[in-house]
Amino acid sequence: MQSTPLVKPIDILLVEDNPGDVDLAREGLESSKMRVTLNVAGDGAEAMAFLRRTGKHAKAPRPDLVLLDLNLPKKDGREVLAEIKSDEDLKRIPVVILTTSKDEEDVLKTYNLHANCYITKPIDLHQFIKVVKSIEDFWLTIVKLPPNGAKK
């Protein structure tokens, strides 16, 4: 009998301060065809500690994908994005902006900071779950992600 190799789970860091949106994202990813590990940071400062593996996050996995809200306590999502994309060790991690803001200035600013895409959160519960599933379908099945921890 031939055994199938164990596939490493995809690590996602969700940076979100709204517990309801965290629950919806979790629900949207539960039916994933892939093994997904969802890590959550409730504010921008915690997100950077997780990404830089400092403090209580010293053994945190390097995420394959970051889902980032813009309006966060302690450190704004725009600041987090700027830090990620200017850090030699983190800049290749794809960052998907997932926020309620429809402001064109926010869209332009985040793309100027090298966000990989910008998605406005739908207010409707079922649409939100559908958006999370579409993020999963695109970023985890269609896109070829860089090797975790790659520095070249």
C-alpha positions as CSV (number, residue, x, y, z in Angstrom):
1,M,0.0,0.0,0.0
2,Q,1.4,3.4,-1.0
3,S,1.0,6.2,1.4
4,T,0.3,9.7,0.3
5,P,2.8,12.4,1.4
6,L,1.6,14.7,4.2
7,V,0.9,18.1,2.7
8,K,2.1,21.0,4.8
9,P,-0.9,23.2,5.9
10,I,-1.2,26.7,4.4
11,D,-0.6,29.2,7.2
12,I,-2.7,32.3,7.0
13,L,-2.4,35.3,9.3
14,L,-5.7,37.2,9.7
15,V,-5.1,40.6,11.2
16,E,-8.6,41.6,12.4
17,D,-9.9,43.3,15.5
18,N,-13.6,42.4,15.0
19,P,-14.4,39.0,16.6
20,G,-17.4,38.6,14.3
21,D,-15.3,38.9,11.2
22,V,-12.7,36.5,12.6
23,D,-15.5,33.9,13.1
24,L,-16.8,34.5,9.6
25,A,-13.3,34.0,8.1
26,R,-12.9,30.9,10.1
27,E,-16.2,29.6,8.9
28,G,-15.3,30.4,5.3
29,L,-12.1,28.5,5.6
30,E,-13.4,25.5,7.5
31,S,-14.7,23.8,4.3
32,S,-11.4,24.3,2.6
33,K,-10.1,21.5,0.3
34,M,-6.7,22.3,1.6
35,R,-5.3,22.1,5.2
36,V,-5.4,25.7,6.4
37,T,-4.1,27.0,9.7
38,L,-5.6,30.3,10.6
39,N,-3.7,32.5,13.0
40,V,-5.3,35.7,14.3
41,A,-3.7,38.9,15.4
42,G,-6.2,41.4,17.0
43,D,-4.2,44.5,16.3
44,G,-1.3,45.8,14.1
45,A,1.3,45.6,16.9
46,E,0.5,42.0,17.5
47,A,0.6,41.3,13.8
48,M,4.1,42.6,13.5
49,A,5.2,40.7,16.7
50,F,3.8,37.5,15.0
51,L,5.5,38.2,11.7
52,R,8.8,39.0,13.4
53,R,8.4,36.1,15.8
54,T,9.0,38.2,18.9
55,G,7.7,37.8,22.5
56,K,4.9,35.2,22.8
57,H,5.1,34.7,19.1
58,A,8.7,33.4,19.0
59,K,7.6,30.1,17.6
60,A,5.0,31.4,15.3
61,P,4.9,29.9,11.8
62,R,5.8,32.1,8.9
63,P,2.5,32.8,7.1
64,D,2.0,32.0,3.5
65,L,-0.7,34.7,3.2
66,V,-1.7,37.7,5.3
67,L,-5.3,39.0,5.3
68,L,-5.1,42.5,6.7
69,D,-7.8,44.9,7.9
70,L,-6.9,48.6,7.6
71,N,-8.6,50.0,10.6
72,L,-6.8,48.4,13.5
73,P,-6.0,49.4,17.1
74,K,-2.4,50.1,18.2
75,K,-0.9,50.1,14.7
76,D,-3.0,50.9,11.6
77,G,-3.2,48.4,8.8
78,R,-1.4,50.8,6.4
79,E,1.5,51.0,8.8
80,V,1.6,47.2,9.1
81,L,1.5,46.9,5.3
82,A,4.4,49.4,4.9
83,E,6.5,47.5,7.5
84,I,5.8,44.2,5.9
85,K,6.7,45.4,2.4
86,S,9.8,47.2,3.5
87,D,11.2,44.3,5.5
88,E,13.6,42.1,3.5
89,D,12.4,38.9,5.3
90,L,8.7,39.6,5.0
91,K,8.1,41.5,1.7
92,R,7.4,38.4,-0.4
93,I,4.5,37.3,1.8
94,P,1.3,38.1,-0.2
95,V,-0.9,40.7,1.6
96,V,-4.6,40.8,0.8
97,I,-6.3,43.9,2.2
98,L,-9.7,42.8,3.5
99,T,-11.5,45.9,4.9
100,T,-14.8,47.8,5.0
101,S,-13.3,50.9,3.4
102,K,-14.4,51.7,-0.1
103,D,-12.4,54.9,-0.1
104,E,-10.4,55.3,-3.4
105,E,-7.6,57.0,-1.5
106,D,-7.2,53.8,0.7
107,V,-7.2,51.6,-2.4
108,L,-4.5,53.8,-4.1
109,K,-2.4,54.1,-0.9
110,T,-2.4,50.4,-0.2
111,Y,-1.5,49.5,-3.8
112,N,1.3,52.1,-3.6
113,L,2.5,50.3,-0.5
114,H,2.6,47.1,-2.6
115,A,-0.6,45.3,-1.3
116,N,-1.2,42.2,-3.5
117,C,-4.9,42.9,-3.7
118,Y,-7.7,45.0,-2.1
119,I,-11.1,43.5,-1.2
120,T,-13.9,45.4,0.4
121,K,-15.7,43.3,3.0
122,P,-19.4,42.8,2.2
123,I,-21.8,43.5,5.0
124,D,-24.0,40.5,4.2
125,L,-23.0,37.4,6.2
126,H,-23.2,34.9,3.2
127,Q,-21.4,37.3,0.9
128,F,-18.6,37.6,3.4
129,I,-18.2,33.9,3.6
130,K,-18.3,33.8,-0.2
131,V,-15.5,36.4,-0.4
132,V,-13.3,34.3,2.0
133,K,-13.9,31.2,-0.1
134,S,-12.9,33.1,-3.3
135,I,-9.7,34.3,-1.6
136,E,-8.9,30.7,-0.7
137,D,-9.7,29.5,-4.2
138,F,-7.5,32.1,-5.8
139,W,-4.6,32.5,-3.4
140,L,-4.4,28.9,-2.2
141,T,-5.2,26.8,-5.3
142,I,-4.5,29.0,-8.4
143,V,-1.6,31.2,-7.4
144,K,1.9,29.7,-6.9
145,L,3.1,31.2,-3.6
146,P,6.8,31.8,-2.9
147,P,8.5,29.1,-0.7
148,N,7.8,29.9,3.0
149,G,10.8,31.9,4.3
150,A,12.3,32.5,0.8
151,K,14.8,35.4,0.8
152,K,16.2,35.5,-2.7
